[in-house]
C-alpha cells in the first residue's frame, strides 16, 4: 500500500513540476513572436522547442523524480511513514500551486492563505 501511495505522490509531483517548467519556458518563447513573421516564427519556434525541450525532458524527469523522492523520504523520516508522505506531498502541492497561481493569474497564493481570503478565489 505504501509503495503505491509513494509512487503516486512522486509521479504527481513530477508531472506538475515538469509541466510548470516547460510552460514557463514556452511562455518565454512566445514573447518573441512579434519580432518575426508568423510562419518564420512558427518554424523557428518548433525547432527551438525541440532543441530546448528534448534534452530537458530527458534530464528533467530524472531530476524531478530524484528531488521529489528525496523530499518525500525526508518527510517520512521526520514524521513517520504514512504521515510524513502525506505531509510532504501536500507541501509539494502547495508550493507547486503557488507557482501555478503566480504564472496563470499573477496572484500570491501564500498571501491569500495568510489573509484568509481563499474563499474569494475558490
N, C-alpha and C positions, 0 to 999 in steps of 0.2 A: 504494500500500500504506500509506504513512504517513498519508495523508489519511483513509483508512477507520479505521485504528487510532486516530487523533486524534479522529474523530467518535465512535467507540465509547467512548473514555475520557471525553470531555466529556459524552456522554449518560448514561453510568453514574453519574458524579459528580453530575450534575444531578438525576437521578431519586432517588438516595439522599438527597441534601441536601433536596430538596423534600419527600420523604416524611417525613424526620426533623422538619422544621419543622412540617409540618401535623399529624403525630402528636403532637408536643409541645403544640401549640395545642388539639388535640382532647382530649387527656388533661386539660388545664387546664379546659376547658369542662365535662367530665364531673364534676369535683369539686363543681359546684354542683347536681347532680341531686337531692340530698336536701333541698334548700331549697324545692322547688316540687313540686306534684303531677305524677305521671308524664306524663299527656297534655299538660299545660301545658308542662312542661319539654321534651317531645319537639318540640312546635310551636315554642317559643321557641328551642330548640337548633338546629333546622333553619334557622330564619330567621337566627340569629346566625352559623351555619356558612356560609351563603351570603354574608352581608354581610362576613364576615371573609375567607373563602377565595377568593371571586371576584376581588376586586382583588389579593389576594396571589398567586394563581396567574397572573394576567395579568402582574404585575411579577416574581414570583419566578423564573419560567422565564428571563426576560431577565437578571436579576441573577445568578442562579447560573451560567448559561451564560457570562456575561461574566467572572465571578470564576474559574470553573474553566478557561476558555480562557486567561486571564491566567496562572494558576498553572502550567498545563501548558506554556505558551510560555516562561515563565521557567525552568522545569526544562530545557527544550530548549536554551536559550541557555547554561545553566550546564554541562551535561554532554554535550552533543551531541544530535542529533536524536532517535534512537530510544531511547537510554539515558535521556535526560532525560525523555522522555514516559513511559516505563515507571516510572522512579523517582518522578516527580511523581504519577502515577496511583496507585501503591502508597501513597505518603504520604497522599494524599487518602482512600484507602480505610481506612487505619489510623486517621486522625482521625475519619472517619465511624463506624468500628467502635467507637471509644472512646465516642462519644456514644450510639450504639445500645445498647451493653452497659450504659452508665450508666442509660439510660432504661428498658430492659427488665428488667435484673437487678440494678441498683444496685451494680454492681461496677466497679472501676477497672482497665480493661484495661492501662493503662500500668504500674501496679504489678505486675500479674500477669506481664507480659512481663519486667520488670526482675528480679523474684524468680525467674523461670524456672518458674513454676507453671502455665504454659499447658496442659500435659498433663492436669492435673486438670480443666480446664474444656472441653476439646475433646471 
